Amino acid sequence: MFDQMASILNDHGAYIPKVIKMDAKWDKDRVKELIWKPTQETLFETRSTTKLTTKQIDEVFEVIHQALANIGVEIQFPSIETQLMNQRTLTK
């Protein structure tokens, strides 16, 4: 059923943004499912984040970082230092 529905939608040019027009904010699950996992699957043919090496994680992040930079969104890879700084800011 799902394969058939996907094929019909694609055949009609009814791509995701045309069908689902939802004004929703990002959360960690949406980022992981809609950005991170599709990117890693394209690069490394796996959707399991636990099967990636540190180097592969860096590569996935870099691809996403570049794509977001192209639309004017700057992100930094989380480091221990930035996490500690954010934690201190939250506890003040």
VENZI-V860263 format. One record per backbone hydrogen bond with DSSP energy under -1.0 kcal/mol. NH is the residue of the N-H (numbers start at 1). CO is the residue of the C=O. E is the energy in kcal/mol with one decimal. If there is no record, write none. Layout:
NH_CO_E / NH_CO_E
//
This chain:
5_1_-2.5 / 6_2_-2.6 / 7_3_-2.5 / 8_4_-2.5 / 9_5_-2.5 / 10_6_-2.6 / 11_7_-2.7 / 12_8_-1.6 / 13_10_-1.7 / 14_9_-2.6 / 15_13_-1.7 / 18_15_-1.6 / 19_15_-1.5 / 20_16_-2.9 / 22_20_-1.0 / 24_22_-1.3 / 31_27_-2.5 / 32_28_-2.3 / 33_29_-2.8 / 34_30_-3.0 / 35_31_-1.9 / 36_31_-2.5 / 37_32_-3.0 / 39_35_-1.6 / 40_36_-2.8 / 41_37_-2.5 / 42_38_-1.9 / 43_39_-2.2 / 44_40_-3.3 / 45_41_-1.9 / 51_48_-1.1 / 52_49_-1.1 / 57_53_-2.3 / 58_54_-2.2 / 59_55_-1.9 / 60_56_-2.7 / 61_57_-2.7 / 62_58_-2.3 / 63_59_-2.0 / 64_60_-2.3 / 65_61_-3.3 / 66_62_-2.4 / 67_63_-2.2 / 68_64_-2.6 / 69_65_-2.3 / 70_66_-1.7 / 71_68_-1.2 / 72_69_-1.6 / 73_68_-2.7 / 83_79_-2.3 / 84_80_-2.4 / 85_81_-2.3 / 86_82_-2.5 / 87_83_-2.2 / 88_84_-2.3 / 89_85_-2.0 / 90_86_-2.0 / 91_87_-1.6
//
